[in-house]
Amino acid sequence: MKRDLKILGIIGAVITLIVPFFLMLYNQNDHLETDQSLCPFKMLTGFPCPGCGITKSLVYLYEGNLYKSLSYHILGPFVILFCVITIIVLFTELITKKEYFNGIIYNKKLAYFLACFLIFYQIIRITRFIENNTYDSILKESIWK
């Protein structure tokens, strides 16, 4: 059972790294700037969810544009780092049949810190989003155009 979960974790991390790479190849004329978001929350409300922008952040990081990557989501570069570390650790655990970072991964203090950080970051993002957009432009981001 644990072996299967580790394999699924590796597959998930690889997919997380590969999808933005293919989007980068599609983004020759900056299509990502104008394409409709596929986020269900943003489609319903017009406002970004806490995870909105991570994929675009990864695409622009792959293109070498760190500023634009961070402007879409500050955690984009950390997602790449997390996925690479996850692949290495889980693959190592599969080979050695030992558990390594369970104390860190299942740490409640770390989880609370990340949750508080995301809440704080989302409040800042929503505030800036409202300041920089009109009601009509927010409505255009949703399915209620």
FENDA-V280663 format. One line per field, one symbol per residue. ss: DSSP state (2 for helix, 1 for strand, 0 for the rest). psi: psi as a letter, one per 40 degrees, with the letter a starting at -180 (. if undefined). burial: I if it has 9 or more other C-alpha atoms within 8 Angstrom, else O. Layout:
ss=???
psi=???
burial=???
This chain:
ss=0222222222222222222222222200002220000002222220000000022222222200022222220002222222222222222222220000022220022222222222222222222222220022222200000
psi=ddddddddddddddddddddddddddfdffdddeihiehddddddeiiidehedddddddddeegdddddddhdeddddddddddddddddddddefihdfddddfhddddddddddddddddddddddddeiiddddddeiee.
burial=OOOOOIIOIIOOIIOIIOOIIOIIOOIOOOIOOOOOOOOOIIIIOIIIIOOIOIIIIIIIIIOOIOOIIIOIIIOIIOOIOOIIOIIOIIIIIIOOOOOOOOOOOOOOOOIOOOOOOIIOOIOOOIOOIOOOOOOOOIIIIIIOO
